[in-house]
Amino acid sequence: MGKSYQWTFLIMGTMIGAGYASGRELWQFFGPNNGQAIIIFSILFTISCYTIMSISYQQQTNHYMPTLMIIVGKRIGLFYDIVILIYLFSTTIIMVAGSGVTFQAFGIPNWVGIIFIVSMILWTFSLSLDGILKMNGVLLPILLLALIGLFLSFLNSPNLATPTIITGVGSWLPAFPFTALNVLPLISVLSTIGQKITSKKEIAFASLSSGLILGGLSYLYYHSLTMIATDINLYEMPLYGILVHFSYAIKVIMTLFLWLAIFTTAVAGMLGLTARLQSRFLVSQTRLTLYLLLVITPLAFIGFQTLVEHLYPFYGMINLYLLFRLLIYPCKSWCKCRDT
């Protein structure tokens, strides 16, 4: 069962980055009064993880292209290959920019945060894939417990002001573009471990546990954000709208955890990006990482909020077809088994 937990934490590390952990991504897609959509997202996410890991295991993949070809076919797969490369590249830029924002929260210039995370990513990729997976296995449980503890404490605070009254009818539709946005990093990262998965039990456990954990965490986070709905636009990272209700020490600790979330997602994205590019170019992973970071670093100065608000909705819409194919794949496989 040890590897099952390892895959769960890899999935969570892929998901919980600057956009998610800061609250900006959740509010960008769900906004007010759409909490029920998070339940649908949790189900869609579980199915997507199961499909991607099953294909990766069957094909014994070490990068995402074989998985992508099976999901959408060769012609459309070539299109999504380009989309994934651009997505991983731009998401890593967002993570690096997010590191700058966390440093700014304490009056430190954002360029210091940007240079620091770039240096840490480069150091991490001097390790092996097993070393990266072990790092996720240590960092993610701590991060998850910290976030859950923060939101439960915030929602149960006796000094908390009356929550913002939100009117209107909610919708479950945001669950689809939100899930679609996140299937790209899942495909790119989970396809690198196809040769390391040893059984379908690992796949079932990792898919279900990550879906339940992420769904529960998202629900707590979303309801915490509704409590500060009128103030969210005052913060580049909405998480700090929650942290103002806590002591300075808690702010420091949670900023550290937020940075770790940014870091683990940046590493996961870079892992998928370098694995794919190495299948085309005979360059070592460390050197390839260095080349990519030299391009990414100046682009990170565009700004975290600007990047999230413009890029994430676009990726959410363009990936809806990919999500649809992921959801129907288990049904197609079951029908083929019955025919044979």
C-alpha positions in Angstrom: 0.0 0.0 0.0 3.1 2.3 0.3 3.2 3.1 -3.3 -0.6 3.9 -3.3 0.0 6.7 -0.9 3.0 7.8 -2.9 0.7 8.2 -6.0 -1.9 9.9 -4.0 0.6 12.5 -2.8 1.9 12.9 -6.3 -1.6 13.7 -7.6 -2.2 16.2 -4.7 1.2 17.8 -5.3 0.3 18.2 -9.0 -3.0 19.9 -8.1 -2.3 22.0 -5.1 -0.1 24.8 -6.5 -0.1 28.6 -6.4 -3.5 28.9 -8.2 -5.3 26.4 -5.9 -3.6 26.9 -2.6 -3.9 30.7 -2.9 -7.7 30.4 -3.4 -7.5 32.4 -6.7 -8.2 29.4 -8.9 -11.2 28.1 -6.8 -12.9 31.5 -6.8 -12.1 32.2 -10.4 -14.1 29.2 -11.5 -16.8 28.7 -8.8 -17.4 32.2 -7.6 -20.3 32.8 -5.1 -23.1 30.2 -4.6 -21.6 27.3 -6.5 -20.5 25.0 -3.7 -22.5 22.0 -5.0 -20.3 22.0 -8.1 -17.3 20.9 -6.0 -19.1 17.6 -5.3 -19.4 17.0 -9.1 -15.7 18.0 -9.5 -14.6 15.4 -6.9 -16.4 12.7 -8.9 -15.1 13.8 -12.3 -11.6 14.1 -10.8 -11.6 10.6 -9.4 -12.7 9.1 -12.7 -10.1 11.1 -14.6 -7.3 10.0 -12.4 -8.4 6.3 -12.6 -8.5 6.5 -16.4 -5.1 8.2 -16.8 -3.3 5.8 -14.4 -5.0 2.7 -15.9 -3.8 3.7 -19.4 -0.3 4.6 -18.1 -0.1 1.2 -16.3 -1.3 -0.8 -19.3 1.1 1.0 -21.7 4.0 1.2 -19.2 4.5 4.8 -20.1 7.3 7.2 -19.1 5.9 10.3 -20.7 2.4 11.5 -21.6 2.3 11.1 -25.4 1.3 7.4 -25.5 -1.5 8.0 -23.0 -2.7 11.0 -24.9 -2.9 9.1 -28.2 -5.1 6.4 -26.6 -7.4 9.0 -25.1 -8.1 11.2 -28.1 -6.4 9.5 -31.1 -3.3 10.4 -33.1 -4.6 13.5 -34.9 -6.2 15.3 -32.0 -3.4 13.9 -29.7 -0.9 15.9 -31.7 -2.9 19.1 -31.0 -3.2 18.4 -27.3 0.5 17.5 -27.2 1.2 21.2 -28.1 -1.5 22.4 -25.6 0.1 20.4 -22.8 3.6 21.6 -23.5 2.3 25.2 -23.5 0.2 24.6 -20.4 3.1 23.1 -18.4 5.4 25.9 -19.5 2.9 28.6 -18.6 1.8 27.0 -15.3 5.4 26.8 -14.2 5.7 30.5 -14.9 2.6 31.0 -12.7 4.2 29.0 -9.9 7.4 31.0 -10.1 5.4 34.2 -10.1 3.4 32.9 -7.1 6.6 32.4 -5.2 7.4 36.1 -5.7 4.0 37.1 -4.2 4.5 35.0 -1.0 7.8 36.9 -0.4 6.1 40.2 -1.1 3.6 39.5 1.7 6.5 40.1 4.1 7.9 43.1 2.4 10.6 41.2 0.5 11.0 42.1 -3.2 9.2 39.6 -5.5 12.4 39.0 -7.5 13.9 37.4 -4.4 11.1 34.9 -4.3 11.4 34.2 -8.0 15.1 33.6 -7.9 14.8 31.4 -4.8 12.2 29.0 -6.2 14.1 28.8 -9.5 17.2 27.8 -7.6 15.2 25.2 -5.6 13.7 23.7 -8.7 17.1 23.3 -10.3 18.5 21.6 -7.2 15.5 19.2 -7.0 16.1 18.1 -10.6 19.6 17.0 -9.7 17.8 14.3 -7.8 16.2 11.1 -9.2 12.5 10.6 -9.9 12.3 8.5 -6.8 13.8 11.4 -4.8 11.1 13.7 -6.1 8.4 11.3 -5.2 9.8 10.9 -1.7 9.9 14.6 -1.3 6.2 14.8 -2.2 5.4 12.1 0.2 6.9 14.1 3.1 5.7 17.6 2.2 2.1 17.0 1.1 0.7 15.4 4.2 2.0 18.3 6.3 0.5 20.8 3.8 -2.9 19.1 3.7 -3.2 19.0 7.5 -2.2 22.6 7.7 -4.8 23.8 5.2 -7.6 21.7 6.7 -6.7 22.9 10.2 -6.7 26.5 9.0 -10.1 26.4 7.3 -11.8 24.5 10.2 -10.4 27.0 12.7 -11.5 29.9 10.5 -15.0 28.6 9.9 -15.5 27.9 13.7 -14.0 31.2 14.9 -16.3 32.9 17.4 -14.9 36.3 16.4 -15.6 35.9 12.7 -17.9 38.5 11.2 -21.3 37.5 9.7 -20.8 35.8 6.4 -21.6 37.6 3.2 -25.2 36.9 2.0 -25.1 35.6 -1.5 -28.2 35.5 -3.5 -29.0 33.6 -6.8 -29.2 30.0 -7.9 -26.1 28.0 -7.9 -24.9 25.9 -10.8 -23.0 22.6 -11.1 -21.6 23.6 -14.5 -18.3 25.1 -13.2 -17.2 21.7 -12.2 -16.5 20.7 -15.8 -14.1 23.5 -16.9 -12.4 23.4 -13.5 -11.8 19.6 -13.8 -10.8 20.1 -17.5 -8.2 22.6 -16.5 -6.6 20.1 -14.2 -6.5 17.0 -16.4 -3.6 18.4 -18.4 -1.1 18.3 -15.5 -2.5 15.0 -14.4 -1.9 13.4 -17.8 1.6 14.9 -18.1 2.7 13.8 -14.6 0.9 10.5 -14.1 2.1 9.3 -17.4 5.7 9.4 -16.2 5.0 6.7 -13.6 3.4 4.1 -15.8 6.4 1.8 -15.4 6.4 2.2 -11.6 2.8 1.3 -10.9 2.6 -2.4 -9.8 -1.1 -3.2 -9.6 -4.7 -1.9 -10.3 -5.3 -1.8 -6.5 -2.8 1.1 -6.4 -4.6 2.9 -9.1 -8.1 2.5 -7.4 -6.8 3.6 -4.0 -4.8 6.6 -5.3 -7.7 7.8 -7.5 -10.4 7.5 -4.9 -8.3 8.8 -2.0 -7.1 11.9 -3.9 -10.6 12.6 -5.2 -12.1 12.5 -1.7 -9.3 14.5 -0.1 -9.3 17.1 -2.8 -13.1 17.4 -2.8 -13.2 17.8 1.0 -10.4 20.3 1.0 -12.0 22.3 -1.8 -15.3 22.4 0.0 -13.8 23.7 3.2 -11.7 26.2 1.2 -14.7 27.4 -0.9 -16.9 28.0 2.2 -14.0 29.9 3.9 -13.8 32.1 0.8 -17.5 32.9 0.8 -17.0 34.4 4.3 -14.7 37.0 2.8 -16.4 37.3 -0.6 -16.6 41.1 -0.5 -12.9 41.5 0.2 -11.4 38.9 -2.1 -10.5 41.3 -4.8 -8.3 43.2 -2.3 -5.9 40.4 -2.3 -3.8 39.0 -5.1 -3.9 35.7 -3.2 -7.4 35.3 -1.5 -5.8 33.1 1.2 -4.4 36.2 2.8 -7.9 37.5 3.2 -8.4 34.5 5.6 -5.0 34.9 7.2 -5.7 38.5 8.4 -8.0 36.9 11.0 -5.1 35.0 12.5 -1.9 35.9 14.3 1.3 36.9 12.6 2.9 33.6 13.5 0.1 31.7 11.7 0.5 33.9 8.7 4.2 33.1 8.6 3.6 29.3 8.9 0.8 29.3 6.3 2.9 31.3 3.9 5.6 28.7 4.2 3.1 26.0 3.5 1.7 28.0 0.6 5.2 28.3 -0.8 5.7 24.5 -0.5 2.4 24.0 -2.4 3.8 26.3 -5.2 7.1 24.5 -5.1 5.7 20.9 -5.4 3.4 21.9 -8.3 6.3 23.6 -10.1 8.4 20.5 -9.7 5.5 18.3 -10.9 4.9 20.5 -13.9 8.6 20.6 -14.8 8.7 16.8 -14.4 6.0 16.3 -17.1 7.6 19.0 -19.3 11.2 17.6 -19.2 10.0 14.0 -19.6 8.2 14.9 -22.8 11.0 17.0 -24.2 13.6 14.3 -23.4 11.7 12.0 -25.7 12.5 14.4 -28.5 15.9 15.8 -27.6 19.0 14.1 -26.3 19.6 16.4 -23.4 20.0 15.5 -19.7 17.1 16.4 -17.4 19.1 18.8 -15.3 20.4 20.7 -18.3 17.0 20.8 -19.9 15.5 22.2 -16.6 18.2 24.9 -16.6 17.4 25.9 -20.2 13.7 26.1 -19.5 14.1 28.1 -16.2 16.3 30.7 -18.1 13.2 31.4 -20.3 10.6 31.1 -17.5 12.2 33.4 -15.0 11.8 36.8 -16.8 8.2 35.9 -17.9 7.2 35.4 -14.2 7.4 39.1 -13.7 4.2 39.5 -15.7 2.3 38.9 -12.4 0.6 36.1 -10.7 -3.1 37.3 -10.7 -2.9 38.5 -14.3 -1.6 35.1 -15.5 -4.2 33.1 -13.5 -7.2 35.2 -14.6 -6.3 35.1 -18.3 -4.8 31.6 -18.8 -6.8 29.3 -16.5 -10.3 29.9 -18.0 -8.9 29.5 -21.5 -7.3 26.1 -20.6 -10.5 25.1 -18.8 -12.6 25.5 -22.0 -10.1 24.1 -24.5 -9.7 20.9 -22.5 -13.5 20.0 -22.2 -13.2 17.6 -25.1 -10.2 15.9 -23.4 -12.2 15.6 -20.2 -15.1 14.1 -22.1 -12.9 11.4 -23.6 -11.4 10.6 -20.2 -14.9 10.1 -18.7 -16.2 7.8 -21.4 -13.0 5.7 -21.7 -13.9 3.3 -18.8 -17.3 2.7 -20.5 -15.7 2.0 -23.9 -13.2 -0.4 -22.2 -16.0 -2.2 -20.4 -18.0 -2.6 -23.6 -14.9 -4.1 -25.4 -14.4 -6.6 -22.6 -18.0 -7.7 -22.9 -17.7 -8.1 -26.7 -14.7 -10.3 -26.4 
